[in-house]
Structure formats: structure tokens, C-alpha cells
Amino acid sequence: MDNIDLYELKRLMLNSDNDYETDDYYLTLANYIANMSREMGVFPELPDLVIKKLSLTIVSYYQDIVADAGIWRAFVTMCRHLYNKPVPFYKEPEDYIDYELNGIDVSFVIWLSLESQLGFNCILSPYDSDILRLSKKVTKLFRFLYDEAPAIKNFNEIRELDLKDREQVRIIFKVSGWLFWNSYFMRPVSKYSYEPDIDEDEELSIEETLRNEERLKITFEKPTGPLALMIDEWLNLIVNNKVPTKKEQKRSVHKFYQKFINVTKGEKIKFFESYADLNSFLISEMGWGDCGEECFPQLKDFENFTIYANREKGIIIAPDVAQFIKHRDNPLYNKHDAIENAYKLLLEPGRCPVDLTRYLFENNLLPDAKYPVGENGLELIQDNWDFFARLYQCQFYRED
């Protein structure tokens, strides 16, 4: 395997044009981990390029921890807030220390790097034996080096920004662009969600991003990272340790919600095998005759429809979903199909509206949904469905 070169390491750093005394240290460490991975025989089916990128991600995480730059700190803080644990998937050990080096953190970083490089397709379980083997080895190495590991100069200055200071606008824009497009933690989701077809060699630099209207628009208007947060939310977590809170908006009960509840005698969900059945219900029962003979004709080629009534948003129609839903009034439920494919409601962007997804999991209506590979797949999805929805759905998760 060819060595990782300095450019590959520095392109993940905030001030990538600057030379630092620590460059050689972390480049050597990245190459050591890459070669160690090959010698251990982990992930033998993966090409060298994937292993090299994995090693760079692991080292970038370590740089973050050593300097306390705040990216990993922000993620753990938000996970504590959302899930009452520091990272998804893994049981928190008694000796876990927030924002310090921890084995389960390294395991998560390895899984996220590989999952993103393999196309976000649930190909590798977080409990894969090679992930756990490599994590154990890397954690032991990092702990041995930790006391003398050098912090990158000025890396933790991100946490010293004043987000309200107008004189810092340019540096805030630069940091935002770097976090969104180039940092080890946000980059995989951003690239997958917004620039999947652009080759790495054709990507814009951070300075070019600041001059590119389309990329800037995405940076400040779209969510990113494993938790689907907006860039200002990530910055507030990093700089101010401030968890984003949902703004409560008082909305009246939607008229379609009320109509649906009246028709179904209180049920919030209803199922239809065919478009003809769906269309007939909308026209005859919901009183949508004004739409002509066909409501939503773009849905004519679909089947297995689910209607979910949301108090504030009205009704949500989702095709090709009903076969996965175990409900007393759903004759379309297919247990075998649900076991094999229900996880795709989380995996495929836009496949199932997030409000419906949330309702189904919160009411245990997708009891068969399981991770498609590895052990404990059922537990993995059922306990972490919101994280998977945030990761895989990203902008669809934040449609509001």
C-alpha cells in the first residue's frame, strides 16, 4: 500500500495551507495505522484507498481530542441530550469520560468512516468484529501516545470565536465552510447528501466555497453531520456548548387532520392497497372532489399506501410503506417483507416522511425493522432509529 501523503492529511485541516510542526507527527501516525490495519488483516476485502481514508479519519478524530477543538465534544453533548448516552450503538462503560479518549468513540468513528465510504448502505454492522478489533488496537496506541501527543497550533481557537461579533464574520464563514465540507466529521454526510457525483479532485477549496453562491447557500441552509444539525447549531455547540432547542410554534388543528379523525373514528393511520382505493377514500370520505376524478395522479403507479394524520400538518400520504407496518387494522402487513426491508424506511432518503417514521417507531408499529447485517440487528434499529433517520435522511429529517 502506498503511503498517505501530506496533502491528503492537510486537506482535512482548517488552515490547510499552513505548515505546522505537528504535520510530520500526525502523517506518520496515519501511515502507521493504515499499515497496522493491513497487518492485522481487518477488512481484507476493502481497497487500500478506503483503509487510507479510514486512517486519516481516525487521526483527525485524535487531533480533535488532543487539542479539544470541540467537534467531538459537540457530538457527545448532543448525543447526551438526545439519547442520554455519549454515542449511538455502544453500551457506555463505567470508566467513560466525556470529551476524552474512549474505546467506544473510536469504534463509532471507524464505523462512520467506513459506512460513508461504502455509500451509506448498511453494509457493515457497528458490532463487526474487525471494527472492534481495530478500535481496541487504536485506542491502546492512542492512550500510550496521549500524554506526549502534540496539539495542532490554534486548532482549538474555533471554540474561542464570538459568533455575535460582526468583525469575525469572515473567519466564522471560513470555519463554517470547513466544518460543513472538509472536516472529518461533517464531510462524509455533506458529500453524500449534496455532492455525491463530484470527484474529490474537482471539489472546491474553502476559499472557493466562500466565493461560490450555491455552496454557501447549502452551507447555511442545509443540515449536515451525523445528527442532521444546521451549521449554526453545530457552531453553537462547539463554541457555546449550547444545545439547539426546538422553537415551539402554536398551530391550530389542521382541518384535514380533524376531517380524517372524524372519518376514521379517532384513528390517526389508515391503509390502502391500491391507488384506486386511496383515490376513492380521498374523494368520497375526505370530500376532495374539487381535485377532479384523480387526487395525486403522480401516485398511480404505486401501491401499499399509508395515510397518517398529523395534528398540525394535516395528512401525510406514503406509498410502498404499508407492508411493513404491524397494525391491527392493516391487512397489507407482510412480516417476511418487513423483516427483510423495513430498515429501508430509514436508509433511503425521502422514502418515508419523517413524521410518519417517528410515529411508527414511537408506537412500536415497525417491530420487525432490523439492521440487515451482523448480530443484534433488531435491537440496533429499534434502539437507534432516530440516529439512523438523522444520518441517512439528513435534509429530509429537517424538512420543517
C-alpha positions in Angstrom: 0.0 0.0 0.0 1.3 3.4 -0.9 1.9 5.9 1.9 -0.6 8.6 2.7 0.9 11.9 1.6 0.9 15.2 3.4 -1.7 16.8 1.1 -4.2 14.1 2.0 -3.8 14.8 5.7 -3.9 18.6 5.4 -6.9 18.8 3.2 -9.0 17.8 6.3 -7.5 20.6 8.4 -8.9 24.1 8.9 -5.8 26.1 7.8 -4.7 23.5 5.2 -2.2 26.0 3.6 -0.3 26.4 6.8 2.7 24.3 7.8 2.7 23.0 11.3 5.4 21.4 13.4 2.9 18.6 14.1 2.4 17.7 10.5 5.0 15.0 10.4 3.9 13.5 13.6 0.3 13.0 12.5 1.2 11.9 9.0 3.5 9.3 10.5 0.7 8.2 12.8 -1.8 8.0 9.9 0.5 5.8 7.9 1.3 3.6 10.9 -2.5 3.0 11.5 -3.0 2.2 7.8 -0.2 -0.3 7.7 -1.2 -1.7 11.1 -4.7 -2.3 9.7 -3.3 -4.3 6.8 -1.0 -6.3 9.1 -4.0 -7.1 11.4 -5.9 -8.4 8.4 -9.0 -6.3 9.2 -11.3 -5.5 6.3 -9.3 -7.6 3.8 -11.9 -7.1 1.1 -11.6 -3.3 1.2 -9.2 -1.5 -1.2 -6.2 0.4 0.1 -7.8 3.8 -0.6 -10.6 3.0 1.8 -8.1 2.0 4.5 -6.1 5.1 4.0 -9.2 7.4 4.3 -10.2 5.5 7.4 -6.8 6.1 8.9 -7.0 9.8 8.1 -10.4 10.0 9.8 -9.1 8.2 12.9 -6.2 10.5 13.2 -8.4 13.6 12.6 -10.6 12.5 15.5 -7.4 12.1 17.6 -6.2 15.6 16.6 -9.6 16.9 17.7 -9.4 15.1 21.1 -5.8 16.1 21.8 -6.5 19.8 21.0 -10.0 19.8 22.4 -11.1 21.5 19.2 -14.7 20.9 20.1 -16.1 18.9 17.2 -16.3 15.6 19.0 -17.2 17.4 22.2 -20.2 18.9 20.4 -21.3 15.5 19.2 -21.1 13.8 22.6 -23.0 16.8 24.2 -25.8 16.5 21.6 -26.0 12.7 22.0 -26.3 13.1 25.7 -29.1 15.5 25.1 -31.0 13.3 22.6 -30.2 9.8 23.7 -28.9 10.0 27.2 -25.6 8.3 26.1 -22.4 9.6 24.6 -22.5 7.8 21.3 -25.0 5.6 19.4 -25.0 1.8 19.4 -22.5 1.0 22.2 -23.0 0.5 25.9 -21.4 3.2 27.9 -18.6 1.7 30.1 -18.2 2.7 33.7 -14.9 4.4 33.0 -16.2 6.5 30.1 -15.0 10.1 30.3 -16.8 12.7 28.2 -14.7 14.5 25.6 -11.6 12.4 26.4 -10.3 9.3 24.5 -12.7 6.4 24.8 -12.8 3.0 23.1 -16.5 3.2 22.0 -15.8 6.6 20.5 -13.1 5.1 18.3 -15.4 2.3 17.3 -18.1 4.8 16.3 -15.6 6.8 14.2 -14.4 3.7 12.4 -18.0 2.6 11.6 -19.0 6.1 10.4 -16.0 6.4 8.2 -16.5 3.0 6.6 -20.3 3.3 6.3 -19.9 6.6 4.5 -17.1 5.3 2.1 -19.3 2.3 1.3 -22.2 4.5 0.3 -24.3 4.6 3.4 -25.9 1.3 2.6 -25.9 -0.5 6.0 -23.2 -2.8 4.7 -21.2 -3.0 7.9 -22.5 -3.6 11.4 -21.2 -1.3 14.2 -20.6 -4.5 16.1 -18.5 -6.0 13.3 -15.6 -7.9 14.8 -13.0 -6.1 12.6 -14.3 -2.7 13.8 -14.0 -3.8 17.4 -10.5 -5.4 16.9 -9.2 -2.3 15.2 -10.8 0.0 17.7 -9.2 -1.8 20.6 -5.7 -1.7 19.0 -6.0 2.0 18.0 -7.3 3.0 21.4 -4.4 1.3 23.1 -2.0 3.0 20.8 -3.6 6.5 21.4 -3.6 6.0 25.1 0.1 5.1 25.0 0.9 8.3 23.0 -1.7 10.6 24.6 0.4 12.4 27.2 3.0 13.5 24.7 0.8 13.9 21.6 1.2 17.5 20.3 -1.9 19.7 19.8 -2.1 21.4 16.4 -1.4 25.1 16.8 -4.5 27.2 17.0 -6.8 24.3 16.3 -8.9 24.9 19.4 -9.3 28.6 18.5 -12.6 27.6 17.0 -14.1 27.4 20.5 -12.9 31.0 21.2 -15.0 32.6 18.4 -17.6 35.2 19.2 -20.5 34.2 17.0 -22.1 37.6 17.6 -19.0 39.7 16.7 -19.5 41.2 13.2 -15.8 41.8 12.9 -15.3 38.0 12.9 -17.8 37.3 10.1 -15.2 36.2 7.6 -13.5 33.8 9.9 -16.9 32.4 11.0 -17.8 31.9 7.4 -14.5 30.2 6.8 -14.9 27.9 9.8 -18.5 27.1 8.7 -17.4 26.2 5.2 -14.6 24.0 6.6 -16.8 22.3 9.1 -19.5 21.6 6.5 -17.4 20.4 3.6 -13.9 19.4 4.8 -13.9 18.4 8.5 -13.5 14.7 9.2 -16.9 14.6 11.0 -19.2 16.6 8.7 -17.7 15.9 5.3 -19.0 12.4 4.8 -22.6 13.4 5.2 -22.3 16.6 3.3 -20.6 15.0 0.3 -23.2 12.1 0.2 -26.2 14.4 0.6 -25.2 17.3 -1.6 -22.3 16.5 -3.9 -22.3 12.7 -4.5 -21.3 12.9 -8.1 -18.4 15.4 -7.7 -14.9 13.8 -7.7 -12.7 14.8 -4.8 -10.2 16.4 -7.2 -12.9 18.7 -8.5 -14.2 19.8 -5.2 -14.0 23.5 -4.3 -11.5 24.7 -1.7 -12.7 26.6 1.4 -11.6 29.9 -0.2 -13.5 29.0 -3.4 -16.5 28.0 -1.3 -16.6 31.5 0.2 -17.0 32.9 -3.3 -19.5 30.3 -4.5 -23.1 31.3 -4.0 -24.6 27.8 -4.4 -22.2 26.2 -2.0 -22.6 28.9 0.6 -26.4 28.6 0.3 -26.1 24.9 1.0 -23.7 25.5 3.9 -26.0 27.8 5.8 -29.4 26.4 4.7 -29.0 22.7 4.9 -28.3 20.3 7.8 -25.2 18.1 8.0 -23.2 15.8 10.2 -24.4 12.5 11.7 -27.1 14.3 13.7 -28.5 16.4 10.8 -27.9 19.8 12.5 -27.6 23.2 10.8 -24.1 24.6 10.7 -25.1 27.4 13.2 -26.3 24.7 15.6 -23.0 22.9 15.3 -21.1 26.1 15.9 -23.2 27.0 18.9 -22.5 23.6 20.4 -18.8 23.9 19.7 -18.3 27.5 20.8 -21.0 28.0 23.5 -21.8 24.4 24.5 -25.4 25.4 23.7 -27.8 22.6 22.7 -30.3 23.6 20.0 -33.8 23.7 21.1 -36.9 23.4 19.0 -38.9 26.6 18.7 -42.4 25.9 19.8 -44.9 27.2 17.4 -48.6 27.4 18.3 -50.5 26.0 15.4 -54.2 25.4 15.1 -55.5 21.9 14.4 -55.3 21.3 10.7 -58.7 21.0 9.0 -57.6 17.8 7.2 -56.5 16.2 10.4 -59.8 16.9 12.0 -61.7 15.6 9.0 -59.6 12.4 8.9 -60.1 11.7 12.6 -63.8 12.2 12.2 -64.0 9.8 9.3 -61.8 7.1 10.9 -63.4 7.5 14.3 -60.3 8.6 16.1 -57.6 6.6 14.2 -54.6 8.5 13.0 -53.5 6.0 10.4 -55.2 4.1 7.6 -54.0 1.7 4.8 -54.9 1.3 1.2 -53.7 -1.5 -1.2 -54.2 0.4 -4.4 -54.3 3.9 -5.8 -57.9 3.4 -6.7 -58.8 2.7 -3.1 -56.8 5.7 -1.9 -58.3 8.0 -4.5 -61.8 6.8 -3.7 -61.3 7.5 0.0 -59.9 11.0 -0.6 -62.8 11.9 -2.8 -65.7 10.1 -1.1 -64.7 10.2 2.5 -62.4 13.3 2.8 -64.6 15.3 0.4 -61.8 16.2 -2.0 -64.0 16.2 -5.1 -62.6 19.5 -6.1 -59.4 17.9 -7.3 -61.3 16.2 -10.1 -61.5 12.5 -10.8 -58.0 11.8 -9.6 -56.1 13.1 -6.5 -52.3 12.9 -6.7 -52.2 11.2 -10.1 -48.4 11.0 -9.8 -49.1 8.2 -7.3 -51.0 6.0 -9.7 -48.1 3.5 -10.3 -47.6 2.9 -6.6 -49.4 0.6 -4.0 -49.5 -0.2 -0.3 -50.4 3.3 0.7 -50.4 4.7 4.3 -52.2 7.8 5.4 -51.0 9.4 8.6 -52.9 12.3 10.2 -50.7 14.9 11.8 -52.5 17.4 14.1 -50.6 20.4 12.8 -49.7 19.4 9.2 -52.9 17.6 8.0 -52.5 14.3 6.4 -49.3 12.6 5.1 -49.5 10.0 2.3 -46.7 7.5 1.9 -46.7 4.8 -0.8 -45.0 1.5 -0.6 -44.9 1.6 3.2 -48.0 -0.3 4.5 -46.5 -3.8 4.0 -44.0 -3.1 6.9 -46.5 -1.8 9.4 -47.9 -4.1 12.1 -51.2 -2.6 13.0 -54.5 -4.3 14.0 -56.3 -2.6 11.0 -53.6 -3.3 8.4 -54.3 -6.3 6.2 -51.3 -5.4 4.0 -48.7 -6.2 6.7 -46.2 -8.7 5.5 -43.9 -10.0 8.2 -41.3 -11.5 5.9 -41.1 -8.4 3.8 -40.9 -6.3 7.0 -38.0 -8.3 8.4 -36.1 -8.1 5.1 -36.8 -4.5 4.1 -38.4 -2.3 6.8 -35.0 -0.8 7.6 -35.0 0.9 4.2 -37.6 3.4 5.5 -34.6 4.8 7.5 -31.9 4.2 4.9 -33.4 5.6 1.7 -33.7 9.4 1.7 -37.2 10.6 1.3 -38.7 7.1 1.3 -40.9 7.7 4.3 -41.8 11.2 5.7 -40.0 11.7 9.0 -43.3 12.5 10.8 -44.7 9.1 9.8 -41.4 7.4 10.6 -41.3 8.9 14.1 -45.0 7.9 14.7 -44.4 4.3 13.6 -41.3 3.7 15.8 -42.7 5.6 18.8 -45.8 3.4 18.7 -44.0 0.1 18.0 -45.6 -0.3 14.6 -42.3 -1.4 13.0 -41.3 -4.2 15.3 -39.6 -6.2 12.6 -37.3 -3.4 11.4 -33.7 -4.6 11.9 -30.2 -3.8 10.7 -29.6 -6.1 7.6 -26.2 -7.4 8.6 -24.5 -8.7 11.8 -25.8 -9.7 15.1 -28.3 -7.8 17.2 -29.8 -6.2 14.1 -33.3 -5.8 15.6 -32.0 -4.2 18.8 -29.7 -2.0 16.8 -32.5 -0.4 14.8 -35.1 -0.3 17.5 -32.8 1.4 20.0 -31.2 3.8 17.5 -33.8 4.5 14.9 -33.8 8.3 15.4 -30.0 8.4 14.9 -30.2 6.4 11.7 -33.0 8.6 10.5 -30.9 11.7 11.1 -27.8 10.2 9.5 -29.4 8.7 6.4 -32.3 11.2 5.8 -30.3 14.3 6.7 -32.2 17.2 4.9 -35.4 15.1 4.8 -35.2 14.7 8.6 -35.2 18.5 8.9 -37.9 19.3 6.4 -39.5 21.8 8.7 
